[in-house]
Structure formats: C-alpha cells, structure tokens
C-alpha cells in the first residue's frame, strides 16, 4: 500500500497534508494463545478486529479484521496490518477477539495499548493478557511489529512434495503448507498458507504470489520456515515435517538445489517425513500507484448527493440539508462535500467535478429524478472546485423537493457508461456518493457495482447522520468479494466512510482532516493498480524536462 501522505504531497495541495507523513510505516502481525472456548462440539473460530485512536480523537476507528481461523484456540493470523507510526502522536490501539459462528459472534476478550508500547518491543514479541470476560482467563494476544521496508518486488513460487508419510498406514494425508518468516527474537510469524491437497503423498500446490516485504521484509537472507501439515477438520492439524530456506536460495540457486527433506523433531529427529521441492520461482518488480500517476494517468471525480426525504424537511434545523443562513454553520452534506472535496480536488486532473443529486422531485416536471445536475445544466453538469460545488448544492436544496427512494444504481451506471468509453489505461474515474440512509435498490446496485468492477472506476460512499449503514459493509467487500445471482465482482471497488467518525464533538466541523483523508483514499491506490494490472496496462515512463 503506497504512502498516501507522499501521494497527496505530489498534488501541490494547501491542506497541510505534509502532516500525514509518518515517522515510518510499520507492519503488525497478530497471534493468540489459550483463547476461551465458546463452542460446545468444536473449538472457537477466532477473528481479531483492530482499532486505532489518535490523541485528538474521541473514538476508535476500525483498521481492519484478520481472517477467521476455524476451530483453533491458538491462532496465528496471516493477514498483516500496515499502519503509520507517528512518534509525536499518542496512537491508542485496541484489539478485540471474537468467536465467529453462523449464528453470530461471541466476545473472547480485548487488549488496549498504544502503538508506541508495541513498537518499543521491536525485535521481540509484545504479549499481553486479554480481558473483558468476567471471571474468565481470556488467554493472551501476541503482537509482532516491524518497520516496513520499501521493497517493491513480488515473488511467485510453486512447491511440490514427495513421499509424505501417512498419518496411519491406510490413510493418505491432506497436506498444506504454512510459511513463516523469522523475527529478530528468534520467533516466527506466519506469512502464507497454501490450499489443501486432498488424500495424496505427492501434492503439487498452486502458484503462490506474495510481496517480498511480506515474505521476508526485503531481507533475502532471512530464515523462512516451511511447515507441511496434514489437515484436520477440528483445526488440530498435524505437522508432517518442516524445512528451512531463504528467499535468496529460492530465487538464486538452481531448482535441483532447492530440494528439502522434511523433518519433525517432535516425533523422530533423525527420520525424514517426506521431501519438498521447488517447482518454479519468479521475482518481479511491483508496479505502484505512483508509477501510474507519474506516467500521466488522469483521474476524474464525480459527485452524487442524496436528496431523499429521509434527510428531513430542509426547513427543520435537524435536517441534514438545513441551510443555516443566520449562523452560517455547515450542514452534514456541506461538511462532507468540503472535507472530502478538498482532499480529492488535488488528484482530479482538470479540477472540474460533475455534480448530481438523486431522490428528489425536480421542477418543472416535479417528477422524481435519480440523477439531476446540481448546476441545472444537463449538457454541462460540471462545477469548478469545491466552492462552486457547494454553491450549486445549496441552489438545488432550495429548488427541489426531497422525495425518494434511495437508488444508487442510476448514478453508478451513468459513471460506468463514461468509464466504459475510456478503457485504454490513460484515465480512471471515481464516483463519490454522499448519503444518509439505506439503499432501496440493493440488488440493482450490486449488479451495477459488479459491472463497474470491470471498468476503470472506483466508488467512495460517505455516510452522513446516524442511520443503519450495515448494508454498506456488504458493498465495501474487503473480506468477501461482492456476489449477486451467481456473478462475482472482478475486484473490490467500493470504500465506505461514515463522516460522523471524524466530526468534532459539536458536529460542526471535521476533527481530523488527516485521518479522513487517509480513510477516504485508503483503498483507491490499490484499486487503480489492480485494474491496470488486470488489463495488462503498464505505467508510462515519466517524461524528463529540463529548465
């Protein structure tokens, strides 16, 4: 993930974005030991949710979730978390552990600390007791943090195994591999898990793709342990055998030198339990978001604003659309428009935003429109900069009648139609939707997003107010790719951000422009790169000019 502070700085902005620059970026690895067992016929299925809060913030925001590991009270989570570490800021962290079941989830404990405390343990594990379940020993959470290297390479490799030992004489194993990188204190952190091959002593695993900084943090001579395990449905997987290697050996020595005997000291230290062989390996340079920006990629933003009746009567001071002419206080939409608009305007190549409203009755027909220009010009719905965008928004508030329903699909399809005409890798489109409520055309919206996922397009949804935004998490498919009627999205293109998380205590302004900028733009760089790579577009070489 590129440093968004560095990206923003290239835009020549006037927001003080330089303050986004972290002292460094760090990668967090998480494991747990002796967790509570909340299941009756099996073991807990743990997941860790990671939260952060800066000293100027009054509430935690979610950094992300680990994967769920089934039937395991001592999980080692593969998913890593990359966060900015600022030496001058107190960054509170909270780790909540949950048992995830089909029927719901059970709380297994939590730990609160600071990022500084974790970083102070660099080179050794940060281990703390989990608390929060009355009268119970909740076990421990173990956190390993490392400064992230700037290595931009990706390694592709494939393994096979031969003559794996059977668990019992009449059964063949169901083998899979787990790869672990060594830490400075001699411990190991898991970095990858392969698929399971069923009932075979001679498995061939699929090609694996992994960032070098994840694999070994750019240190090609760092020890990597490879465990070959026999899968068990109850999560109590049995170690067949282990071996050790380095990325240097994998990529720089011939294949016949990358053959390893699997040993298992816990069973018999002198016996071989099978062989592991490298089938193929390839090291490539990773293409970054900045490479495309420097190569001339043009980014275009469009804005769509929710004018449905759920926002409240515009004459009511409690309405999200109330225009306070007496005090000049901004309403929720103005706050969101200015806060987000001032971030994204520095990325938009032309600085012109097509601005639309939806869900209102528009004169002179007074029919409900799901896409009308804020400036009233259907042929040229563009606003120059944030101030003009807000001025046109205010004009619309006084001209239309709030109605409904809340339909997203029309504005998504409209932007997608434009993106469809520009699929040569030179332009990328981002639709910003600001809304207060629940989507009424969820199925159509899913279909529209799935179609858009094949195009040079991303969607940022900003929620205002205190409505139930749980449906947005389904669209913001970070963990499970969006699916509807048997069709999958080509990639995750949606980012949802609740604006209330960043408002000051009285709700009149944005508490942290830096944190808002980080979350609004967090997924966009990866979304752009994933599209370009999927279509085979390489960044153009930046032209060099001399003065």
PEDA-V367658 format. One line per field, one symbol per residue. psi: psi as a letter, one per 20 degrees, with the letter a starting at -180 (. if undefined). A space follows every 10 residues. Layout:
psi: ???
This chain:
psi: pqohghghhi ikrkjkihih orgrpqppqp rqqlqqoiqg iarqnqqppp qqprhiqjqq qpgrqrrpoq lpilqophpq poqpoohipo oqqpoppqoo rhibqppirr ppaqhghghi jpirqopqqq riopjqoiaq ppppqqpprj pkqpppqpqr qqlqpqhrhj qqrnqrqppp qqrhjirqpp iqprrpppmq imqoqrpppq qhhggjkini jppppopoqo pphjimqppg rqrqaqhggg iiqrhiilpp ppqnhhgoii qpjrqpqpgq qppqppprgh ggghjjpppp qqpppokrii iqpiipiiqi jponhgijpq rhhggggggh higihihphi jppppqrqkq ppqihkqppj oqphjjohhm kqporhghgh ghghghhihr ppcranphgg hghghhhghh imkjjiqppp poppribpph lgghgggggg ghiirmqrpp pppqakrojh hhhhhmmhhp qpppkjpqqh rojpppoohh hjqrhjjirp gnhghggggg jgigghgggh ggghijpqqq ppqpqq.
